[in-house]
C-alpha cells in the first residue's frame, strides 16, 4: 500500500509481490532438511536485500505522520535504523 502511494511503478510492485507472496522456508537440523515447510504471509524476509528497502519505504511515512501529531516544543522523535525513540513532555498535545 505504501509503495503504491509513493508512486512506485506497478511492474516493480508485481515483482515484490511475487517474491514475498507465499515465500517458504525449510529447517535444517544436524545437516538434514525438514519435511516441514513454513510459509511467510505478509512479512519481509530476514536477510533479503530487498527487505531493508521495503522497511525504509514504510518507516519514513510513519515517522512523518508521528512528527505531524507531536509538536516540536512538546516532544522529540529520534530514529536510527530500526530503533525509534519518542519522548513527550506533555500528553495533551
N, C-alpha and C positions, 0 to 999 in steps of 0.2 A: 504494500500500500504506500509506504513512504517513498520507495523508489519511483513509483508511478507519479506521485505528487511532485517529486523533484524533476520530472520530465525525462527520466531515463528511457531510452528507446525500447519499444516493445520487443524487438529481437533479442536484446540483452536480457530483458526480464524473462523471456521464454527459456533462454539458456540457463539462467539462475534457477528457475522453477524446475527444469529438467534435472539439474544437478542435485537439488535438495529434496525433490518430491520422492518420498519413499526410499530415501537413502538407507542402506542396510549395513550391518556390521556383524562379524563373527568374532567369537572369543578364541584365543589360543592359550592353552594351559599345558605346560610341560611339552611344548612343541607340537601339540595335537590341536587341530582346529575343531571347534564345537560344531554340532549339527544345529544348534540354536541360532536362529537368525533374528537380529533385533532391527526393527525399523525405526527411523527417526522421523517424527511427524512435526514439522514446523520449528525445528531448531537448527541453528548453524552448527556446522561440524567443527569440533576442536582440531586444530592443526591444518585446516583447509585454508590456503592463501586467500581465498575469496571472503572468508568469514570476517577478517579484520575490516575489510572494505564495507561489507554489509553492516557491521557494527557501527562504523563511523557514520555511514549514511543515516542510520536510525537514531544514534545518540545525539547528534547535533540538533535536529529539530526538537528533541525532548528538552535539551538544555536551554534552548532559546525560549521554549514555552514556559519552562520553570523560571527563567530570568524575567519573563514578562509579568509574572504574578508576584514576584518578590521585589519590592522597591530597594534600590541600592543602599539607601540610608538605613534600611531595617534588616538587611540580610546580606549574605555573601554565598556565592556558589563557586566552588573550585572543582575542576575536573582534570584528571591526568590519566590517560589511557582508560581503563575501566573502573577507576576509583573516583567516586563522586562524593563531595562533601558539601553539605548545606548547613549554614549557620543562620539562625533567625533570632533577632533580638526582641522582636515584638510579634506575638502570634496574631495580632489583629491588623494584618497588612491590609 
